[in-house]
Amino acid sequence: MERNSQINILESQVRECFGRVVWTHKTQEKCADIVWKRHMRIKITQIILSALTTTGILVAVFGDKHWIGIWSAILSALLFGLNTYTKDYDLGEIAQKHSNSAASLWNVRERYLSLLTDIKANLLEIEEIKEIRDDLQKELLNIYKGSPRTLNKAYQKATKALKVNEEMTFSISEIDSLLPFDLRKERDG
């Protein structure tokens, strides 16, 4: 098989891997956001239920409102259930694990992008491409082993972010606005 054909096949595989890493990275980011928001809602709910339960108990003890005691008992039971649920699940820690996975995947994503750039610029030999590709696969395996499972909702949000909001794409003018004048493609003054 001729060299150009081999390079094209390797490039196609690396492009596919790059796409999967982009998607997984964005999904981990979105999952971290979802889990963190859930964590914060639960914490706020716990605080509110604790305050209402304590206030209700004080009113029931020092007042003559029997129904306040009943409501306090119900709120206390809800708080107990919520505390029992959160005892086994540290959502803050899970959100942090998703964030850590996303950060690790970001680095691999950027390395895949650099590999694609080097392939397109014809800077690498076939064996070098294969070696870098294989190293990236090993690194990905280790990241995936330590990553928490994502939620379907996170995948849906990642899909919207990448396809609709185009979070991974920039126009020439958007990139130029971030660069010093001499590095810009469009120098309009």
Biotite code that builds the C-alpha atoms (Angstrom):
import biotite.structure as struc

atoms = struc.array([
    struc.Atom([0.000, 0.000, 0.000], chain_id="A", res_id=1, res_name="MET", atom_name="CA", element="C"),
    struc.Atom([1.390, 3.423, -0.877], chain_id="A", res_id=2, res_name="GLU", atom_name="CA", element="C"),
    struc.Atom([2.356, 5.942, 1.814], chain_id="A", res_id=3, res_name="ARG", atom_name="CA", element="C"),
    struc.Atom([-0.369, 8.522, 1.017], chain_id="A", res_id=4, res_name="ASN", atom_name="CA", element="C"),
    struc.Atom([-3.062, 5.882, 1.283], chain_id="A", res_id=5, res_name="SER", atom_name="CA", element="C"),
    struc.Atom([-1.697, 4.713, 4.635], chain_id="A", res_id=6, res_name="GLN", atom_name="CA", element="C"),
    struc.Atom([-1.537, 8.297, 5.914], chain_id="A", res_id=7, res_name="ILE", atom_name="CA", element="C"),
    struc.Atom([-5.149, 8.893, 4.810], chain_id="A", res_id=8, res_name="ASN", atom_name="CA", element="C"),
    struc.Atom([-6.328, 5.780, 6.643], chain_id="A", res_id=9, res_name="ILE", atom_name="CA", element="C"),
    struc.Atom([-4.462, 6.761, 9.817], chain_id="A", res_id=10, res_name="LEU", atom_name="CA", element="C"),
    struc.Atom([-5.754, 10.324, 9.566], chain_id="A", res_id=11, res_name="GLU", atom_name="CA", element="C"),
    struc.Atom([-9.334, 9.041, 9.266], chain_id="A", res_id=12, res_name="SER", atom_name="CA", element="C"),
    struc.Atom([-8.926, 6.959, 12.394], chain_id="A", res_id=13, res_name="GLN", atom_name="CA", element="C"),
    struc.Atom([-7.334, 9.817, 14.343], chain_id="A", res_id=14, res_name="VAL", atom_name="CA", element="C"),
    struc.Atom([-10.142, 12.161, 13.229], chain_id="A", res_id=15, res_name="ARG", atom_name="CA", element="C"),
    struc.Atom([-12.711, 9.640, 14.502], chain_id="A", res_id=16, res_name="GLU", atom_name="CA", element="C"),
    struc.Atom([-10.893, 9.372, 17.842], chain_id="A", res_id=17, res_name="CYS", atom_name="CA", element="C"),
    struc.Atom([-10.662, 13.166, 18.060], chain_id="A", res_id=18, res_name="PHE", atom_name="CA", element="C"),
    struc.Atom([-14.417, 13.460, 17.529], chain_id="A", res_id=19, res_name="GLY", atom_name="CA", element="C"),
    struc.Atom([-15.190, 10.929, 20.241], chain_id="A", res_id=20, res_name="ARG", atom_name="CA", element="C"),
    struc.Atom([-12.891, 12.694, 22.712], chain_id="A", res_id=21, res_name="VAL", atom_name="CA", element="C"),
    struc.Atom([-14.479, 16.073, 21.930], chain_id="A", res_id=22, res_name="VAL", atom_name="CA", element="C"),
    struc.Atom([-17.915, 14.585, 22.600], chain_id="A", res_id=23, res_name="TRP", atom_name="CA", element="C"),
    struc.Atom([-16.851, 12.805, 25.787], chain_id="A", res_id=24, res_name="THR", atom_name="CA", element="C"),
    struc.Atom([-15.060, 15.900, 27.091], chain_id="A", res_id=25, res_name="HIS", atom_name="CA", element="C"),
    struc.Atom([-18.140, 18.065, 26.559], chain_id="A", res_id=26, res_name="LYS", atom_name="CA", element="C"),
    struc.Atom([-20.407, 15.397, 28.092], chain_id="A", res_id=27, res_name="THR", atom_name="CA", element="C"),
    struc.Atom([-18.212, 15.200, 31.212], chain_id="A", res_id=28, res_name="GLN", atom_name="CA", element="C"),
    struc.Atom([-18.308, 19.011, 31.504], chain_id="A", res_id=29, res_name="GLU", atom_name="CA", element="C"),
    struc.Atom([-22.091, 19.087, 31.203], chain_id="A", res_id=30, res_name="LYS", atom_name="CA", element="C"),
    struc.Atom([-22.448, 16.198, 33.653], chain_id="A", res_id=31, res_name="CYS", atom_name="CA", element="C"),
    struc.Atom([-20.303, 18.050, 36.195], chain_id="A", res_id=32, res_name="ALA", atom_name="CA", element="C"),
    struc.Atom([-22.609, 21.060, 35.853], chain_id="A", res_id=33, res_name="ASP", atom_name="CA", element="C"),
    struc.Atom([-25.766, 18.956, 36.236], chain_id="A", res_id=34, res_name="ILE", atom_name="CA", element="C"),
    struc.Atom([-24.502, 17.046, 39.281], chain_id="A", res_id=35, res_name="VAL", atom_name="CA", element="C"),
    struc.Atom([-23.183, 20.241, 40.924], chain_id="A", res_id=36, res_name="TRP", atom_name="CA", element="C"),
    struc.Atom([-26.550, 21.991, 40.483], chain_id="A", res_id=37, res_name="LYS", atom_name="CA", element="C"),
    struc.Atom([-28.310, 18.950, 41.933], chain_id="A", res_id=38, res_name="ARG", atom_name="CA", element="C"),
    struc.Atom([-25.864, 18.959, 44.857], chain_id="A", res_id=39, res_name="HIS", atom_name="CA", element="C"),
    struc.Atom([-26.529, 22.638, 45.551], chain_id="A", res_id=40, res_name="MET", atom_name="CA", element="C"),
    struc.Atom([-30.321, 22.208, 45.335], chain_id="A", res_id=41, res_name="ARG", atom_name="CA", element="C"),
    struc.Atom([-30.170, 19.345, 47.838], chain_id="A", res_id=42, res_name="ILE", atom_name="CA", element="C"),
    struc.Atom([-27.975, 21.349, 50.235], chain_id="A", res_id=43, res_name="LYS", atom_name="CA", element="C"),
    struc.Atom([-30.314, 24.346, 50.074], chain_id="A", res_id=44, res_name="ILE", atom_name="CA", element="C"),
    struc.Atom([-33.334, 22.078, 50.554], chain_id="A", res_id=45, res_name="THR", atom_name="CA", element="C"),
    struc.Atom([-31.652, 20.508, 53.607], chain_id="A", res_id=46, res_name="GLN", atom_name="CA", element="C"),
    struc.Atom([-31.033, 23.932, 55.118], chain_id="A", res_id=47, res_name="ILE", atom_name="CA", element="C"),
    struc.Atom([-34.608, 25.071, 54.490], chain_id="A", res_id=48, res_name="ILE", atom_name="CA", element="C"),
    struc.Atom([-36.107, 21.848, 55.877], chain_id="A", res_id=49, res_name="LEU", atom_name="CA", element="C"),
    struc.Atom([-33.856, 22.087, 58.963], chain_id="A", res_id=50, res_name="SER", atom_name="CA", element="C"),
    struc.Atom([-34.876, 25.691, 59.579], chain_id="A", res_id=51, res_name="ALA", atom_name="CA", element="C"),
    struc.Atom([-38.588, 24.940, 59.121], chain_id="A", res_id=52, res_name="LEU", atom_name="CA", element="C"),
    struc.Atom([-38.410, 21.834, 61.310], chain_id="A", res_id=53, res_name="THR", atom_name="CA", element="C"),
    struc.Atom([-36.582, 23.669, 64.105], chain_id="A", res_id=54, res_name="THR", atom_name="CA", element="C"),
    struc.Atom([-38.945, 26.633, 63.936], chain_id="A", res_id=55, res_name="THR", atom_name="CA", element="C"),
    struc.Atom([-41.957, 24.321, 63.921], chain_id="A", res_id=56, res_name="GLY", atom_name="CA", element="C"),
    struc.Atom([-40.710, 22.401, 66.931], chain_id="A", res_id=57, res_name="ILE", atom_name="CA", element="C"),
    struc.Atom([-40.094, 25.621, 68.856], chain_id="A", res_id=58, res_name="LEU", atom_name="CA", element="C"),
    struc.Atom([-43.578, 26.892, 68.005], chain_id="A", res_id=59, res_name="VAL", atom_name="CA", element="C"),
    struc.Atom([-45.120, 23.520, 68.961], chain_id="A", res_id=60, res_name="ALA", atom_name="CA", element="C"),
    struc.Atom([-43.257, 23.391, 72.283], chain_id="A", res_id=61, res_name="VAL", atom_name="CA", element="C"),
    struc.Atom([-43.865, 27.002, 73.319], chain_id="A", res_id=62, res_name="PHE", atom_name="CA", element="C"),
    struc.Atom([-47.241, 27.513, 71.690], chain_id="A", res_id=63, res_name="GLY", atom_name="CA", element="C"),
    struc.Atom([-50.528, 25.719, 71.552], chain_id="A", res_id=64, res_name="ASP", atom_name="CA", element="C"),
    struc.Atom([-50.643, 25.006, 67.807], chain_id="A", res_id=65, res_name="LYS", atom_name="CA", element="C"),
    struc.Atom([-50.947, 21.235, 67.583], chain_id="A", res_id=66, res_name="HIS", atom_name="CA", element="C"),
    struc.Atom([-50.922, 21.198, 63.754], chain_id="A", res_id=67, res_name="TRP", atom_name="CA", element="C"),
    struc.Atom([-47.485, 22.878, 63.706], chain_id="A", res_id=68, res_name="ILE", atom_name="CA", element="C"),
    struc.Atom([-46.102, 19.816, 65.500], chain_id="A", res_id=69, res_name="GLY", atom_name="CA", element="C"),
    struc.Atom([-47.605, 17.548, 62.837], chain_id="A", res_id=70, res_name="ILE", atom_name="CA", element="C"),
    struc.Atom([-46.096, 19.624, 60.017], chain_id="A", res_id=71, res_name="TRP", atom_name="CA", element="C"),
    struc.Atom([-42.740, 19.673, 61.819], chain_id="A", res_id=72, res_name="SER", atom_name="CA", element="C"),
    struc.Atom([-42.815, 15.879, 62.065], chain_id="A", res_id=73, res_name="ALA", atom_name="CA", element="C"),
    struc.Atom([-43.565, 15.615, 58.323], chain_id="A", res_id=74, res_name="ILE", atom_name="CA", element="C"),
    struc.Atom([-40.761, 18.052, 57.455], chain_id="A", res_id=75, res_name="LEU", atom_name="CA", element="C"),
    struc.Atom([-38.426, 16.172, 59.776], chain_id="A", res_id=76, res_name="SER", atom_name="CA", element="C"),
    struc.Atom([-39.261, 12.903, 57.995], chain_id="A", res_id=77, res_name="ALA", atom_name="CA", element="C"),
    struc.Atom([-38.545, 14.529, 54.616], chain_id="A", res_id=78, res_name="LEU", atom_name="CA", element="C"),
    struc.Atom([-35.236, 15.843, 55.920], chain_id="A", res_id=79, res_name="LEU", atom_name="CA", element="C"),
    struc.Atom([-34.384, 12.393, 57.268], chain_id="A", res_id=80, res_name="PHE", atom_name="CA", element="C"),
    struc.Atom([-35.087, 10.846, 53.857], chain_id="A", res_id=81, res_name="GLY", atom_name="CA", element="C"),
    struc.Atom([-32.979, 13.444, 52.083], chain_id="A", res_id=82, res_name="LEU", atom_name="CA", element="C"),
    struc.Atom([-30.118, 12.995, 54.547], chain_id="A", res_id=83, res_name="ASN", atom_name="CA", element="C"),
    struc.Atom([-30.306, 9.228, 54.122], chain_id="A", res_id=84, res_name="THR", atom_name="CA", element="C"),
    struc.Atom([-30.083, 9.609, 50.334], chain_id="A", res_id=85, res_name="TYR", atom_name="CA", element="C"),
    struc.Atom([-27.098, 11.955, 50.510], chain_id="A", res_id=86, res_name="THR", atom_name="CA", element="C"),
    struc.Atom([-25.302, 9.775, 53.059], chain_id="A", res_id=87, res_name="LYS", atom_name="CA", element="C"),
    struc.Atom([-24.294, 7.332, 50.320], chain_id="A", res_id=88, res_name="ASP", atom_name="CA", element="C"),
    struc.Atom([-23.833, 9.865, 47.501], chain_id="A", res_id=89, res_name="TYR", atom_name="CA", element="C"),
    struc.Atom([-21.466, 12.794, 47.789], chain_id="A", res_id=90, res_name="ASP", atom_name="CA", element="C"),
    struc.Atom([-22.702, 14.704, 44.765], chain_id="A", res_id=91, res_name="LEU", atom_name="CA", element="C"),
    struc.Atom([-20.059, 17.397, 45.288], chain_id="A", res_id=92, res_name="GLY", atom_name="CA", element="C"),
    struc.Atom([-17.330, 14.777, 45.000], chain_id="A", res_id=93, res_name="GLU", atom_name="CA", element="C"),
    struc.Atom([-18.987, 13.188, 41.962], chain_id="A", res_id=94, res_name="ILE", atom_name="CA", element="C"),
    struc.Atom([-19.217, 16.603, 40.252], chain_id="A", res_id=95, res_name="ALA", atom_name="CA", element="C"),
    struc.Atom([-15.516, 17.135, 40.969], chain_id="A", res_id=96, res_name="GLN", atom_name="CA", element="C"),
    struc.Atom([-14.673, 13.747, 39.423], chain_id="A", res_id=97, res_name="LYS", atom_name="CA", element="C"),
    struc.Atom([-16.568, 14.737, 36.271], chain_id="A", res_id=98, res_name="HIS", atom_name="CA", element="C"),
    struc.Atom([-14.638, 18.030, 36.195], chain_id="A", res_id=99, res_name="SER", atom_name="CA", element="C"),
    struc.Atom([-11.326, 16.216, 36.639], chain_id="A", res_id=100, res_name="ASN", atom_name="CA", element="C"),
    struc.Atom([-12.192, 13.800, 33.834], chain_id="A", res_id=101, res_name="SER", atom_name="CA", element="C"),
    struc.Atom([-13.115, 16.714, 31.569], chain_id="A", res_id=102, res_name="ALA", atom_name="CA", element="C"),
    struc.Atom([-9.795, 18.429, 32.331], chain_id="A", res_id=103, res_name="ALA", atom_name="CA", element="C"),
    struc.Atom([-7.849, 15.271, 31.522], chain_id="A", res_id=104, res_name="SER", atom_name="CA", element="C"),
    struc.Atom([-9.865, 14.761, 28.343], chain_id="A", res_id=105, res_name="LEU", atom_name="CA", element="C"),
    struc.Atom([-9.223, 18.369, 27.323], chain_id="A", res_id=106, res_name="TRP", atom_name="CA", element="C"),
    struc.Atom([-5.506, 17.647, 27.244], chain_id="A", res_id=107, res_name="ASN", atom_name="CA", element="C"),
    struc.Atom([-5.991, 14.490, 25.159], chain_id="A", res_id=108, res_name="VAL", atom_name="CA", element="C"),
    struc.Atom([-8.332, 16.374, 22.830], chain_id="A", res_id=109, res_name="ARG", atom_name="CA", element="C"),
    struc.Atom([-5.701, 19.034, 22.244], chain_id="A", res_id=110, res_name="GLU", atom_name="CA", element="C"),
    struc.Atom([-3.036, 16.393, 21.637], chain_id="A", res_id=111, res_name="ARG", atom_name="CA", element="C"),
    struc.Atom([-5.274, 14.730, 19.035], chain_id="A", res_id=112, res_name="TYR", atom_name="CA", element="C"),
    struc.Atom([-5.732, 18.124, 17.381], chain_id="A", res_id=113, res_name="LEU", atom_name="CA", element="C"),
    struc.Atom([-1.969, 18.629, 17.325], chain_id="A", res_id=114, res_name="SER", atom_name="CA", element="C"),
    struc.Atom([-1.513, 15.158, 15.850], chain_id="A", res_id=115, res_name="LEU", atom_name="CA", element="C"),
    struc.Atom([-4.023, 15.932, 13.109], chain_id="A", res_id=116, res_name="LEU", atom_name="CA", element="C"),
    struc.Atom([-2.199, 19.202, 12.406], chain_id="A", res_id=117, res_name="THR", atom_name="CA", element="C"),
    struc.Atom([1.133, 17.393, 12.164], chain_id="A", res_id=118, res_name="ASP", atom_name="CA", element="C"),
    struc.Atom([-0.381, 14.762, 9.856], chain_id="A", res_id=119, res_name="ILE", atom_name="CA", element="C"),
    struc.Atom([-1.910, 17.440, 7.595], chain_id="A", res_id=120, res_name="LYS", atom_name="CA", element="C"),
    struc.Atom([1.410, 19.342, 7.520], chain_id="A", res_id=121, res_name="ALA", atom_name="CA", element="C"),
    struc.Atom([3.173, 16.087, 6.582], chain_id="A", res_id=122, res_name="ASN", atom_name="CA", element="C"),
    struc.Atom([5.556, 16.394, 9.545], chain_id="A", res_id=123, res_name="LEU", atom_name="CA", element="C"),
    struc.Atom([5.373, 12.791, 10.758], chain_id="A", res_id=124, res_name="LEU", atom_name="CA", element="C"),
    struc.Atom([6.307, 9.380, 9.466], chain_id="A", res_id=125, res_name="GLU", atom_name="CA", element="C"),
    struc.Atom([3.763, 6.553, 9.592], chain_id="A", res_id=126, res_name="ILE", atom_name="CA", element="C"),
    struc.Atom([5.461, 4.895, 12.563], chain_id="A", res_id=127, res_name="GLU", atom_name="CA", element="C"),
    struc.Atom([5.458, 8.178, 14.496], chain_id="A", res_id=128, res_name="GLU", atom_name="CA", element="C"),
    struc.Atom([1.740, 8.656, 13.850], chain_id="A", res_id=129, res_name="ILE", atom_name="CA", element="C"),
    struc.Atom([1.001, 5.124, 15.040], chain_id="A", res_id=130, res_name="LYS", atom_name="CA", element="C"),
    struc.Atom([3.125, 5.555, 18.150], chain_id="A", res_id=131, res_name="GLU", atom_name="CA", element="C"),
    struc.Atom([1.449, 8.834, 19.144], chain_id="A", res_id=132, res_name="ILE", atom_name="CA", element="C"),
    struc.Atom([-2.002, 7.377, 18.381], chain_id="A", res_id=133, res_name="ARG", atom_name="CA", element="C"),
    struc.Atom([-1.293, 4.303, 20.528], chain_id="A", res_id=134, res_name="ASP", atom_name="CA", element="C"),
    struc.Atom([0.009, 6.454, 23.408], chain_id="A", res_id=135, res_name="ASP", atom_name="CA", element="C"),
    struc.Atom([-3.148, 8.551, 23.275], chain_id="A", res_id=136, res_name="LEU", atom_name="CA", element="C"),
    struc.Atom([-5.286, 5.398, 23.351], chain_id="A", res_id=137, res_name="GLN", atom_name="CA", element="C"),
    struc.Atom([-3.478, 4.196, 26.486], chain_id="A", res_id=138, res_name="LYS", atom_name="CA", element="C"),
    struc.Atom([-3.929, 7.573, 28.148], chain_id="A", res_id=139, res_name="GLU", atom_name="CA", element="C"),
    struc.Atom([-7.625, 7.584, 27.248], chain_id="A", res_id=140, res_name="LEU", atom_name="CA", element="C"),
    struc.Atom([-8.089, 4.117, 28.702], chain_id="A", res_id=141, res_name="LEU", atom_name="CA", element="C"),
    struc.Atom([-6.671, 5.291, 32.035], chain_id="A", res_id=142, res_name="ASN", atom_name="CA", element="C"),
    struc.Atom([-8.891, 8.384, 32.030], chain_id="A", res_id=143, res_name="ILE", atom_name="CA", element="C"),
    struc.Atom([-12.006, 6.364, 31.202], chain_id="A", res_id=144, res_name="TYR", atom_name="CA", element="C"),
    struc.Atom([-11.238, 3.855, 33.961], chain_id="A", res_id=145, res_name="LYS", atom_name="CA", element="C"),
    struc.Atom([-11.328, 6.648, 36.554], chain_id="A", res_id=146, res_name="GLY", atom_name="CA", element="C"),
    struc.Atom([-14.241, 8.588, 35.091], chain_id="A", res_id=147, res_name="SER", atom_name="CA", element="C"),
    struc.Atom([-17.721, 8.394, 36.567], chain_id="A", res_id=148, res_name="PRO", atom_name="CA", element="C"),
    struc.Atom([-20.566, 7.379, 34.258], chain_id="A", res_id=149, res_name="ARG", atom_name="CA", element="C"),
    struc.Atom([-22.341, 10.264, 32.616], chain_id="A", res_id=150, res_name="THR", atom_name="CA", element="C"),
    struc.Atom([-26.031, 11.024, 32.496], chain_id="A", res_id=151, res_name="LEU", atom_name="CA", element="C"),
    struc.Atom([-28.178, 10.920, 29.364], chain_id="A", res_id=152, res_name="ASN", atom_name="CA", element="C"),
    struc.Atom([-29.175, 14.528, 30.082], chain_id="A", res_id=153, res_name="LYS", atom_name="CA", element="C"),
    struc.Atom([-25.484, 15.500, 29.967], chain_id="A", res_id=154, res_name="ALA", atom_name="CA", element="C"),
    struc.Atom([-25.104, 13.832, 26.576], chain_id="A", res_id=155, res_name="TYR", atom_name="CA", element="C"),
    struc.Atom([-28.137, 15.749, 25.306], chain_id="A", res_id=156, res_name="GLN", atom_name="CA", element="C"),
    struc.Atom([-26.683, 19.028, 26.588], chain_id="A", res_id=157, res_name="LYS", atom_name="CA", element="C"),
    struc.Atom([-23.314, 18.204, 25.011], chain_id="A", res_id=158, res_name="ALA", atom_name="CA", element="C"),
    struc.Atom([-25.053, 17.496, 21.701], chain_id="A", res_id=159, res_name="THR", atom_name="CA", element="C"),
    struc.Atom([-26.766, 20.879, 21.812], chain_id="A", res_id=160, res_name="LYS", atom_name="CA", element="C"),
    struc.Atom([-23.538, 22.618, 22.838], chain_id="A", res_id=161, res_name="ALA", atom_name="CA", element="C"),
    struc.Atom([-21.536, 21.091, 19.990], chain_id="A", res_id=162, res_name="LEU", atom_name="CA", element="C"),
    struc.Atom([-24.112, 20.969, 17.204], chain_id="A", res_id=163, res_name="LYS", atom_name="CA", element="C"),
    struc.Atom([-26.344, 23.969, 17.854], chain_id="A", res_id=164, res_name="VAL", atom_name="CA", element="C"),
    struc.Atom([-24.224, 26.373, 19.905], chain_id="A", res_id=165, res_name="ASN", atom_name="CA", element="C"),
    struc.Atom([-21.021, 25.350, 18.086], chain_id="A", res_id=166, res_name="GLU", atom_name="CA", element="C"),
    struc.Atom([-18.973, 25.626, 21.290], chain_id="A", res_id=167, res_name="GLU", atom_name="CA", element="C"),
    struc.Atom([-15.910, 24.066, 19.631], chain_id="A", res_id=168, res_name="MET", atom_name="CA", element="C"),
    struc.Atom([-15.848, 26.285, 16.542], chain_id="A", res_id=169, res_name="THR", atom_name="CA", element="C"),
    struc.Atom([-14.707, 29.839, 15.921], chain_id="A", res_id=170, res_name="PHE", atom_name="CA", element="C"),
    struc.Atom([-14.884, 32.143, 12.938], chain_id="A", res_id=171, res_name="SER", atom_name="CA", element="C"),
    struc.Atom([-11.700, 33.766, 11.661], chain_id="A", res_id=172, res_name="ILE", atom_name="CA", element="C"),
    struc.Atom([-12.801, 37.111, 13.112], chain_id="A", res_id=173, res_name="SER", atom_name="CA", element="C"),
    struc.Atom([-13.520, 35.550, 16.529], chain_id="A", res_id=174, res_name="GLU", atom_name="CA", element="C"),
    struc.Atom([-10.020, 34.081, 16.676], chain_id="A", res_id=175, res_name="ILE", atom_name="CA", element="C"),
    struc.Atom([-8.474, 37.292, 15.341], chain_id="A", res_id=176, res_name="ASP", atom_name="CA", element="C"),
    struc.Atom([-10.131, 39.291, 18.117], chain_id="A", res_id=177, res_name="SER", atom_name="CA", element="C"),
    struc.Atom([-8.206, 37.184, 20.653], chain_id="A", res_id=178, res_name="LEU", atom_name="CA", element="C"),
    struc.Atom([-4.824, 37.571, 18.941], chain_id="A", res_id=179, res_name="LEU", atom_name="CA", element="C"),
    struc.Atom([-2.332, 40.428, 18.784], chain_id="A", res_id=180, res_name="PRO", atom_name="CA", element="C"),
    struc.Atom([-2.616, 42.478, 15.584], chain_id="A", res_id=181, res_name="PHE", atom_name="CA", element="C"),
    struc.Atom([0.448, 40.934, 13.897], chain_id="A", res_id=182, res_name="ASP", atom_name="CA", element="C"),
    struc.Atom([-0.915, 37.394, 14.313], chain_id="A", res_id=183, res_name="LEU", atom_name="CA", element="C"),
    struc.Atom([-4.317, 38.127, 12.815], chain_id="A", res_id=184, res_name="ARG", atom_name="CA", element="C"),
    struc.Atom([-5.422, 36.733, 9.458], chain_id="A", res_id=185, res_name="LYS", atom_name="CA", element="C"),
    struc.Atom([-7.705, 39.681, 8.752], chain_id="A", res_id=186, res_name="GLU", atom_name="CA", element="C"),
    struc.Atom([-5.919, 42.960, 9.497], chain_id="A", res_id=187, res_name="ARG", atom_name="CA", element="C"),
    struc.Atom([-8.557, 45.585, 8.994], chain_id="A", res_id=188, res_name="ASP", atom_name="CA", element="C"),
    struc.Atom([-6.879, 48.520, 10.582], chain_id="A", res_id=189, res_name="GLY", atom_name="CA", element="C"),
])
